[in-house]
Amino acid sequence: MPNLRARLLALLLCCIPGFALAQSYEQLYSDYRGALYQIRLIEKSSNSKAGLGSGFQISPDGLIATNYHVVAEAVSDTEKYRLEYRSVDGVEGALTLLDIDVINDLAILRMDKPGSQYLQLSESTPRKGETIFALGNPLDLGMTLIPGTYNGIASGSFYDRIHFAGSINPGMSGGPVINAAGKVVGINVATAGNQVSFLVPVEKLAKLRKHLGIEGKAKDLQQVTHEQLLQNQQDIIDQVLNAEWKLRPLGDAEVVGEIVPAIQCWGNTQEGDDNPVTRIDKGCTGQDVVYLSETFNTGRIEYEFFWLEAEDDLMPARFYNYYEDQMSRFAPGNDAGEDDVTEFKCRQEFTEQPRAAGENVEENDPIVARTSYCVRRYKEFPDLYDIFYLSLSVDKEDRALVSHFTLSGFTKESAAAFSEKFTSEIQWH
């Protein structure tokens, strides 16, 4: 009997931590469920849901926070869409969009009838490894609490994002992530799958709340977006131009490598018996974009280099046809629709660049390249452009360097500064 009692006691003690943990999760959800809402994008003509996300009340007078991408269609097309909320208990009402931060994917709205509960924003940062709790409405299945781990700010991005080791699923975008004290430390924004998710740091929301002002009046959101995009492109171009540009060998040239941590580079070589031209690729791109709508994103820098080298017995005409085919496949690195941007206008010319000095006079002849510089204007933001640059060396019959960059959402001045730096950095042996 004593043995049996000891075993039962051990079993009970073993189960208590898990039981207590489950109880604490249940208590957290119970304590803060009243501040959680589903955000609904309603298509007016059909009076039906066109999109769903999550949100949470952040003030006693009914301010709600969510992601910008949850409400973006209502910003770009007010005639077609309206916004509504639905509480955990089924209470529904109308939402008015007050302010946005497109760079950090945030929006603040006002409820027509404030709820009785709201969440406070944390003024302290979680410790690495601390358990925090994501709340939201995944796949329209009802409000859910998901525990995960705080892992600090993710590296390799122009835009601050918390790395959260937990599952954020569709429909949870815009929901709060709270600490054990129930204070908001982040906002659900994206997932890469396999328990790798990303949050907007709560200080970005606190800054937007302050930007909204005490009066809480709606702003001209087009003007707000324009100002934010202008400042963002300036911040990015300043980081890039002030960084050290390290060069990497590629064929007969040295080309630009990773400039800043937010731009990551990858390489690949394509060769084989059935391919008379060897192609060595190096592509570098910013890891994130600024979401403006389902068809339109911006705020990216990408650049690529391709070294093409033909076999000894390949006719020059075949080599020329090959790289002409390669050149025709290039396209801008960001998405934009005909309602968002104008058609590209291009300037084409032949350019020369000196080689490094050598003993062979012929090899000291300048590099000749056929270059295209194309721009398209943003219709709603006429001083912002997408810039598409493509250059192909044409002075050799059996080898060539293709250089390309895309800047999305930059001013002409920023693009000109980047283009000058980019072309001057490429070195030839």
C-alpha positions in Angstrom: 0.0 0.0 0.0 2.8 2.5 0.8 4.3 1.8 -2.6 0.9 2.5 -4.3 0.5 5.7 -2.4 4.0 6.8 -3.4 3.3 6.1 -7.0 0.0 8.0 -7.0 1.7 10.9 -5.3 4.5 10.9 -7.9 2.0 10.7 -10.8 0.0 13.7 -9.3 3.2 15.8 -8.9 4.2 15.0 -12.4 1.0 16.2 -13.8 0.6 19.4 -11.8 2.9 21.6 -13.9 1.1 20.8 -17.1 -2.2 21.2 -15.4 -1.2 24.5 -13.9 0.1 25.7 -17.3 -3.2 24.8 -19.0 -5.0 26.6 -16.2 -2.9 29.7 -16.7 -3.5 29.8 -20.4 -7.2 29.4 -19.9 -7.1 32.2 -17.3 -5.2 34.5 -19.7 -7.7 34.0 -22.4 -10.6 34.5 -20.0 -9.2 37.7 -18.6 -8.6 39.4 -22.0 -11.1 37.9 -24.4 -13.3 41.0 -24.1 -10.7 43.2 -25.8 -10.5 40.9 -28.9 -12.3 41.5 -32.2 -12.6 40.1 -35.6 -12.1 42.8 -38.2 -14.3 42.3 -41.3 -13.8 43.8 -44.8 -17.3 44.1 -46.2 -18.0 44.4 -49.9 -20.9 46.9 -50.0 -22.8 45.7 -53.1 -23.1 42.1 -51.9 -23.0 43.0 -48.2 -20.7 40.0 -47.7 -17.3 39.4 -46.2 -14.4 40.1 -48.6 -11.6 39.7 -46.0 -11.0 38.9 -42.4 -8.4 39.7 -39.7 -8.1 40.3 -36.0 -7.8 43.4 -33.9 -7.9 44.6 -30.3 -9.2 47.5 -28.3 -6.5 49.8 -26.9 -8.5 52.6 -25.2 -11.7 53.0 -23.2 -13.2 55.2 -25.9 -13.1 52.4 -28.5 -9.8 52.7 -30.5 -8.9 49.4 -32.2 -5.5 48.3 -33.5 -4.9 45.9 -36.4 -2.6 45.4 -39.4 -2.8 47.8 -42.3 -3.0 44.9 -44.8 -6.2 43.8 -43.1 -7.9 47.1 -44.0 -5.9 48.2 -47.0 -8.7 47.6 -49.6 -11.0 49.9 -47.6 -8.3 52.6 -47.8 -7.8 52.3 -51.6 -11.5 51.9 -52.5 -13.9 53.5 -50.0 -16.8 53.3 -52.4 -16.6 49.5 -52.6 -15.7 48.5 -49.1 -16.6 49.2 -45.5 -15.2 47.9 -42.2 -17.0 46.1 -39.3 -16.0 44.4 -36.1 -17.4 41.4 -34.3 -16.6 40.6 -30.7 -16.0 37.2 -29.2 -19.6 37.3 -27.9 -21.0 38.1 -31.3 -21.6 41.9 -30.9 -21.1 43.6 -34.2 -20.7 47.3 -35.2 -19.1 49.7 -37.7 -15.5 50.8 -37.7 -14.0 54.2 -38.9 -10.4 54.2 -40.1 -8.4 56.9 -38.3 -4.7 56.5 -39.0 -2.3 54.1 -40.6 1.4 53.2 -40.7 2.0 51.4 -44.0 5.7 50.9 -43.3 5.0 48.9 -40.1 1.7 47.5 -41.3 -0.5 49.0 -38.6 -3.9 50.8 -38.5 -6.0 52.4 -35.8 -9.8 52.5 -36.1 -12.7 53.6 -33.9 -15.6 51.5 -32.9 -19.1 53.0 -33.1 -19.9 51.5 -29.6 -16.8 51.0 -27.5 -16.4 47.7 -25.6 -15.9 47.6 -21.9 -12.4 46.1 -22.0 -9.2 47.2 -23.6 -5.5 46.1 -23.5 -2.6 48.1 -22.3 0.6 48.5 -24.3 3.7 47.2 -22.6 6.5 49.7 -21.9 9.1 47.0 -21.4 10.6 44.5 -23.9 10.3 40.7 -23.2 13.5 38.8 -22.4 14.8 36.4 -25.0 13.2 33.0 -24.5 10.3 34.5 -22.5 6.9 32.9 -23.3 4.4 35.3 -24.9 0.9 34.6 -26.2 -0.5 35.4 -29.7 -4.3 36.0 -29.9 -6.4 36.0 -33.0 -9.1 34.4 -35.1 -7.4 31.8 -37.3 -9.3 30.8 -40.4 -12.5 32.2 -39.0 -12.6 29.4 -36.4 -13.0 31.6 -33.3 -10.6 33.4 -31.1 -7.5 31.4 -30.1 -4.5 31.8 -27.8 -1.2 30.4 -29.0 1.9 30.4 -26.7 5.3 30.9 -28.2 8.8 32.3 -27.5 10.1 35.8 -27.9 13.4 35.8 -29.9 14.2 39.4 -30.3 14.2 41.5 -33.4 14.8 39.4 -36.6 17.9 40.3 -38.5 18.1 41.0 -42.2 15.3 43.5 -42.8 14.8 47.2 -43.3 11.7 46.9 -41.1 11.8 45.9 -37.4 10.0 42.6 -36.8 10.0 40.4 -33.7 10.9 36.7 -34.3 8.2 34.7 -32.6 8.5 31.0 -32.2 4.9 30.1 -32.5 2.2 29.5 -35.1 0.4 32.6 -36.6 -2.3 31.5 -39.1 -4.4 33.3 -41.7 -7.0 35.4 -39.9 -4.8 36.1 -36.9 -3.2 39.2 -38.6 -3.6 42.3 -36.5 -4.2 40.3 -33.3 -2.3 41.2 -30.1 0.6 39.3 -28.6 0.6 39.7 -24.8 3.0 38.8 -22.0 2.0 37.0 -18.8 0.8 40.2 -17.3 -1.7 40.7 -20.2 0.1 43.7 -21.7 0.7 43.9 -25.5 4.3 43.4 -26.6 3.7 42.9 -30.3 1.1 42.6 -33.1 0.7 39.5 -35.3 1.8 40.3 -38.9 3.3 37.3 -40.8 4.5 33.7 -40.7 7.1 31.7 -42.6 5.6 28.4 -41.4 7.1 25.8 -39.1 6.7 27.9 -35.9 8.6 30.8 -37.5 6.4 33.9 -37.2 6.8 37.7 -37.1 5.3 40.5 -35.0 5.4 44.3 -35.2 7.0 45.6 -32.0 4.5 47.3 -29.7 6.5 50.6 -29.7 5.5 51.1 -33.4 1.9 51.0 -32.3 2.6 53.4 -29.4 4.2 55.8 -31.9 1.2 55.6 -34.2 -1.2 56.1 -31.3 0.7 59.3 -30.4 0.7 60.4 -34.1 -3.1 60.0 -34.1 -3.3 62.7 -31.4 -5.5 63.1 -28.4 -8.5 64.3 -30.5 -8.5 61.0 -32.4 -9.8 62.6 -35.6 -9.4 60.8 -39.0 -6.5 61.9 -41.2 -6.1 62.2 -44.9 -4.8 58.7 -45.4 -3.4 59.3 -48.9 -1.3 62.1 -47.6 -0.2 60.1 -44.6 0.8 57.2 -46.9 2.7 59.5 -49.2 4.7 61.1 -46.4 5.6 57.7 -45.0 6.7 56.3 -48.3 8.9 59.3 -49.0 10.5 59.1 -45.6 11.0 55.3 -45.9 12.7 55.5 -49.3 15.0 58.2 -47.9 15.9 56.1 -44.9 16.7 53.1 -47.1 18.8 55.0 -49.6 20.8 56.7 -46.8 21.6 53.3 -45.3 22.6 51.9 -48.6 24.7 54.8 -49.9 26.5 55.2 -46.6 27.4 51.5 -46.3 30.7 49.9 -47.5 30.1 48.3 -50.9 32.1 45.1 -50.9 32.8 43.6 -54.3 32.8 39.9 -55.2 34.5 38.3 -58.3 32.2 37.1 -61.1 33.8 36.0 -64.4 36.1 38.8 -65.7 34.5 41.4 -63.4 34.0 42.2 -59.7 30.4 43.0 -58.8 28.5 44.3 -55.8 27.8 41.9 -53.0 25.8 42.3 -49.8 25.7 46.0 -49.0 23.7 46.0 -45.8 22.2 43.0 -43.7 18.7 43.8 -45.0 19.9 42.8 -48.6 20.9 39.2 -48.9 22.6 37.6 -51.9 22.4 34.1 -53.4 24.3 32.4 -56.2 23.9 29.6 -58.8 25.7 28.2 -61.8 24.0 26.7 -64.8 26.1 24.5 -67.0 25.9 21.1 -68.7 26.6 19.1 -71.9 23.4 20.3 -73.5 24.0 23.9 -72.7 26.7 25.7 -74.9 26.8 28.7 -72.6 27.7 28.6 -68.9 25.8 31.1 -66.8 26.9 32.1 -63.3 24.2 34.0 -61.3 24.4 36.3 -58.3 21.2 37.8 -57.1 20.7 40.2 -54.1 17.4 41.4 -52.7 15.8 43.1 -49.8 13.8 40.5 -47.8 10.6 42.6 -47.2 8.3 44.9 -49.0 5.8 47.6 -48.0 2.3 46.3 -48.7 -0.1 48.8 -50.3 -2.7 46.6 -51.7 -3.2 43.1 -53.1 -1.7 44.1 -56.4 0.8 46.7 -55.3 3.9 46.5 -53.1 6.9 48.8 -52.8 10.0 49.7 -50.8 12.4 47.1 -52.2 15.9 47.1 -53.6 17.1 44.2 -55.7 20.1 43.7 -58.0 21.4 40.8 -60.0 24.5 39.9 -62.1 24.9 37.1 -64.7 28.2 36.1 -66.2 27.7 34.3 -69.6 30.6 32.4 -71.2 30.3 30.4 -74.4 32.1 27.2 -75.4 35.1 27.7 -77.7 33.3 26.4 -80.8 30.0 28.4 -80.3 29.3 30.7 -83.2 29.0 34.4 -82.1 25.5 34.7 -83.6 24.3 31.8 -81.4 25.8 33.4 -78.3 24.2 36.7 -79.2 20.8 35.0 -79.6 21.3 33.3 -76.2 22.0 36.5 -74.3 19.3 38.4 -76.1 16.8 35.7 -74.9 18.2 36.1 -71.4 17.8 39.9 -71.5 14.2 39.7 -72.6 13.2 37.8 -69.5 13.9 40.5 -67.0 11.1 42.2 -65.2 10.7 44.6 -62.2 11.0 43.0 -58.8 7.8 44.3 -57.3 4.1 43.9 -58.0 2.1 46.8 -59.4 -1.2 47.0 -61.4 -2.2 49.4 -64.2 -4.2 51.4 -61.7 -1.2 51.9 -59.5 1.6 52.9 -62.0 2.1 54.3 -65.5 3.8 52.4 -68.3 7.6 52.2 -68.2 9.4 54.9 -70.2 12.9 53.8 -71.2 16.1 55.4 -72.3 18.6 53.2 -74.1 22.2 53.9 -75.0 25.6 52.4 -75.3 28.0 53.1 -72.5 31.7 52.7 -71.9 33.6 51.7 -68.7 37.4 51.4 -68.4 39.1 48.1 -67.6 41.9 47.8 -65.1 45.3 48.7 -66.6 47.1 45.8 -68.1 50.0 45.0 -70.5 47.8 44.0 -73.4 46.6 47.1 -75.2 43.6 45.3 -76.6 42.5 44.2 -73.2 42.7 47.8 -72.0 40.0 48.8 -74.4 36.9 50.0 -72.5 34.0 47.8 -71.8 31.1 48.6 -74.1 27.6 47.9 -72.8 24.0 48.3 -74.1 22.1 49.9 -71.2 18.4 50.5 -70.6 17.2 52.8 -67.8 13.4 52.7 -67.3 11.0 54.5 -65.0 7.3 54.3 -64.2 5.5 56.8 -62.0 3.2 56.0 -59.1 -0.2 57.5 -60.0 -1.3 58.3 -56.5 2.2 59.5 -55.4 3.6 61.3 -58.5 7.1 61.9 -57.0 7.7 58.2 -56.5 8.9 55.8 -59.1 9.9 52.3 -59.9 13.3 52.2 -61.6 14.4 49.3 -63.8 18.0 49.2 -65.0 19.5 46.6 -67.3 23.0 46.6 -68.8 24.7 44.0 -71.1 28.3 44.1 -72.2 28.6 43.7 -75.9 32.4 44.1 -76.7 33.2 40.3 -76.7 31.9 37.6 -78.9 32.0 34.8 -76.3 31.4 36.3 -72.9 29.2 39.0 -71.4 28.1 40.5 -68.1 24.5 41.3 -67.5 23.7 43.8 -64.7 20.3 44.6 -63.4 18.7 46.5 -60.5 15.1 47.4 -59.5 14.3 50.2 -57.1 10.6 50.3 -56.1 9.1 53.5 -54.6 12.0 55.9 -54.8 12.4 59.5 -55.9 14.3 60.4 -59.1 17.0 61.9 -56.9 17.5 58.8 -54.8 17.5 56.6 -57.9 20.1 58.7 -59.7 22.4 58.5 -56.6 22.0 54.8 -56.4 22.5 54.3 -60.2 25.7 56.4 -60.2 27.1 54.4 -57.3 26.0 51.0 -58.7 27.6 51.5 -62.1 30.8 53.0 -60.8 31.4 50.1 -58.4 31.6 47.4 -61.0 35.2 46.6 -61.8 36.8 44.8 -64.7 40.0 42.7 -64.7 
